Amino acid sequence: MDSPSFPEVESSNSENSSVNTGGATSSSSGSTLSRYENQKRRDWNTFGQYLKNHRPPLSLSRCSGAHVLEFLRYLDQFGKTKVHTPICPFYGHPNPPAPCPCPLRQAWGSLDALIGRLRAAYEENGGKPETNPFGARAVRLYLRDVRDLQSKARGISYEKKKRKRPPHQPSSSAAAAPSPPPAEG
C-alpha cells in the first residue's frame, strides 16, 4: 500500500502559516468564513485524515499528546526552513553565505500557529479543554524546544510580540490641569 500523502505546513514567519491542502476547497456552508476559520477547518480535517491513516487507526478520543508529537514530527518532512545542526559551519549564522546539507524543517512559528488552531478546533468539535491533546504539557515543551533549537541554529532569538496599545488619550482631569512652564536654563 502506498504511504498516505498529507498536505504540508508552510514555513513562514507570518501569522498566516498554515497547512496547505493543495487548493482543495468545499463550499458546505453558505456563509463566508475568515481565513483563520478556513485554515482551522483545513488543519482539523488534515489531522483527522492523519488519525484515519495511522496504523492502527486512531480515534480522536484515544488521541494523546504523544500522537500530536508524532503528527508534528511527521510534518517536519515537508518543511521549508533550513535548520543548521551544531556541526554545520553556518550554525548560529542568520544569513549563511553558501548552501549546506542541513535538514529542512517546519518553522517553529508555523507549528505554534498550527497547534493553536488545532487546540481551538478540538474544543469547538466537542472536546473538553482538560482532555485537549493539543494543550498537553509534552506538546508545549516540544514547541519550546523547537523554538530554542531553531533560534540557536539561526543565531536569532524569538521575541514575544509586544501588544499594540491604543494611543494614550489624556483624561479629562489631566486636560484641565495647566501644564508647568518650560524650565529655563
C-alpha positions as CSV (number, residue, x, y, z in Angstrom):
1,M,0.0,0.0,0.0
2,D,1.3,3.5,-0.9
3,S,2.2,5.7,2.0
4,P,-0.5,8.4,2.6
5,S,0.1,11.8,1.2
6,F,-0.7,14.7,3.6
7,P,-0.7,18.4,3.0
8,E,2.3,20.4,4.2
9,V,2.6,23.1,6.7
10,E,4.1,26.1,5.0
11,S,7.1,27.6,6.7
12,S,6.9,31.3,7.1
13,N,7.2,33.8,9.9
14,S,3.8,35.3,9.3
15,E,0.6,34.7,11.2
16,N,-0.7,33.0,8.0
17,S,1.4,29.9,8.4
18,S,-0.8,27.1,7.5
19,V,-1.4,23.6,6.3
20,N,-1.6,23.7,2.5
21,T,-4.4,21.5,1.2
22,G,-3.3,21.9,-2.4
23,G,-6.2,24.1,-3.4
24,A,-9.0,21.6,-2.4
25,T,-12.0,23.6,-1.3
26,S,-15.5,22.8,-0.3
27,S,-18.4,25.1,0.0
28,S,-20.5,23.2,2.5
29,S,-21.6,26.4,4.3
30,G,-23.3,29.3,2.7
31,S,-21.5,31.9,5.0
32,T,-18.1,33.2,4.2
33,L,-15.5,32.2,6.8
34,S,-12.4,34.2,7.7
35,R,-9.1,33.0,6.5
36,Y,-8.3,31.8,10.1
37,E,-11.6,29.8,10.3
38,N,-11.0,28.2,6.9
39,Q,-7.4,27.3,7.8
40,K,-8.6,25.9,11.1
41,R,-11.1,23.7,9.4
42,R,-8.5,22.5,6.9
43,D,-6.0,21.8,9.7
44,W,-8.7,19.9,11.6
45,N,-9.5,17.8,8.5
46,T,-5.8,17.1,7.9
47,F,-5.3,15.9,11.5
48,G,-8.5,13.8,11.2
49,Q,-7.0,12.2,8.0
50,Y,-3.8,11.6,9.8
51,L,-5.6,9.7,12.5
52,K,-7.5,7.7,9.9
53,N,-4.3,6.7,8.2
54,H,-2.5,6.0,11.5
55,R,-1.6,2.3,12.0
56,P,-3.5,1.1,13.8
57,P,-6.3,3.7,13.1
58,L,-6.8,6.0,16.0
59,S,-10.0,7.6,17.3
60,L,-9.9,11.2,18.5
61,S,-11.0,10.1,21.9
62,R,-7.9,7.9,22.2
63,C,-5.5,10.6,20.9
64,S,-2.9,11.9,23.3
65,G,-0.1,14.5,23.3
66,A,2.2,11.7,22.1
67,H,0.1,11.3,19.0
68,V,0.2,15.1,18.4
69,L,4.0,15.0,18.7
70,E,4.1,12.1,16.2
71,F,2.0,14.3,13.8
72,L,4.3,17.3,14.2
73,R,7.4,15.2,13.6
74,Y,5.7,13.7,10.5
75,L,5.0,17.2,9.2
76,D,8.7,18.1,9.5
77,Q,9.5,16.2,6.3
78,F,7.5,18.8,4.4
79,G,9.3,21.8,6.0
80,K,11.0,24.6,4.1
81,T,13.1,26.1,6.9
82,K,16.8,25.3,6.9
83,V,17.8,24.3,10.5
84,H,21.6,24.1,10.9
85,T,23.0,21.4,13.0
86,P,25.6,22.2,15.7
87,I,28.4,20.7,13.5
88,C,27.5,22.9,10.5
89,P,29.9,25.8,9.9
90,F,26.9,28.1,9.5
91,Y,25.3,27.1,12.8
92,G,24.3,30.3,14.6
93,H,24.5,32.5,11.4
94,P,21.3,34.1,10.3
95,N,22.4,34.5,6.7
96,P,24.7,31.7,5.6
97,P,26.9,32.6,2.6
98,A,26.7,29.2,1.0
99,P,24.5,26.1,0.8
100,C,24.8,23.3,3.3
101,P,23.3,19.8,3.7
102,C,21.4,20.7,6.9
103,P,17.8,19.4,7.0
104,L,14.7,21.4,6.1
105,R,12.1,21.5,8.9
106,Q,8.8,23.1,9.8
107,A,9.3,26.6,11.2
108,W,8.6,27.0,14.9
109,G,6.1,29.8,14.1
110,S,4.2,27.6,11.7
111,L,4.0,24.7,14.2
112,D,2.9,27.1,17.0
113,A,0.1,28.6,14.9
114,L,-1.0,25.1,13.8
115,I,-1.2,23.9,17.4
116,G,-3.2,27.0,18.4
117,R,-5.7,26.4,15.6
118,L,-6.0,22.6,16.3
119,R,-6.4,23.3,20.0
120,A,-9.3,25.7,19.3
121,A,-10.8,23.3,16.7
122,Y,-10.7,20.4,19.2
123,E,-12.8,22.3,21.7
124,E,-15.2,23.6,19.0
125,N,-15.8,20.0,17.9
126,G,-16.9,18.9,21.4
127,G,-13.6,18.1,23.1
128,K,-13.1,19.1,26.7
129,P,-10.4,21.6,27.5
130,E,-8.9,19.3,30.2
131,T,-8.5,16.4,27.7
132,N,-7.3,18.5,24.8
133,P,-4.2,16.7,23.4
134,F,-3.0,19.8,21.7
135,G,-2.6,21.6,25.0
136,A,-0.7,18.7,26.6
137,R,2.5,19.6,28.5
138,A,4.6,17.4,26.2
139,V,3.3,19.5,23.2
140,R,4.2,22.8,24.9
141,L,7.6,21.5,25.8
142,Y,8.2,20.2,22.3
143,L,7.3,23.6,20.8
144,R,9.6,25.4,23.3
145,D,12.4,23.0,22.4
146,V,11.9,23.6,18.6
147,R,11.8,27.3,19.1
148,D,15.1,27.2,21.2
149,L,16.8,24.9,18.7
150,Q,15.8,27.0,15.7
151,S,16.7,30.2,17.5
152,K,20.3,28.9,18.2
153,A,20.7,27.4,14.7
154,R,19.8,30.8,13.1
155,G,21.6,33.0,15.7
156,I,18.3,35.0,16.1
157,S,16.2,34.9,19.2
158,Y,12.5,34.7,19.1
159,E,11.0,37.6,21.0
160,K,7.4,37.7,22.2
161,K,5.4,40.2,20.1
162,K,4.6,43.3,22.0
163,R,0.9,44.1,22.1
164,K,-0.1,47.2,20.3
165,R,-1.7,49.6,22.7
166,P,-4.0,52.3,21.6
167,P,-2.5,55.8,21.6
168,H,-2.7,57.3,25.1
169,Q,-5.7,59.7,25.3
170,P,-5.3,62.4,28.0
171,S,-8.0,62.1,30.6
172,S,-10.4,65.0,31.2
173,S,-8.8,65.8,34.6
174,A,-5.3,65.9,33.1
175,A,-6.5,68.1,30.2
176,A,-8.0,70.6,32.7
177,A,-4.8,71.0,34.7
178,P,-2.4,73.6,33.4
179,S,0.9,72.3,32.2
180,P,4.0,73.5,34.0
181,P,6.0,76.2,32.3
182,P,9.2,75.1,30.5
183,A,12.3,75.0,32.6
184,E,14.6,77.9,31.9
185,G,18.2,77.3,32.0
